[in-house]
Amino acid sequence: MPATKFRMTLQEAMVLIHNGEYERAIHTLEGEASDETKAPFERAEYCEWVAECYTRLDDRRTGGDWYLEGIKRILSQEVEQKTKAQQAMRLCDKALECYKLDGDPADVLMTARVKQYLIGLMK
């Protein structure tokens, strides 16, 4: 009998996060974020929650990486550029904050460039 992959809803993952079970939540959320059958915006939400878990574990650099992954998902949506940029800006600000606290100057510079790109798309 083939093994069935256990799928957790976002609400169930939130319960894990609320209970401080960040590693368990990360494991589940990372799988959901990479699920190609999900819409890009939904995958971006999972990326954001993975990032939140890493920041709560004081791994802000990895958290920043996941915020940037969420931005990629948002930008892959088939909606107006301005709308995508507005949605992505919040994650970009969070990534920049993470990298300023726990990244290297290259991370900060790259994220600042992403922010400038998003600002350009919003015009």
HELIX and SHEET records of a PDB file:
HELIX    1   1 LEU A   10  HIS A   18  1                                   9    
HELIX    2   2 TYR A   22  ALA A   33  1                                  12    
HELIX    3   3 PRO A   40  ARG A   56  1                                  17    
HELIX    4   4 ARG A   60  LEU A   75  1                                  16    
HELIX    5   5 GLN A   81  ASP A  102  1                                  22    
HELIX    6   6 PRO A  105  MET A  122  1                                  18    
END                                                                             
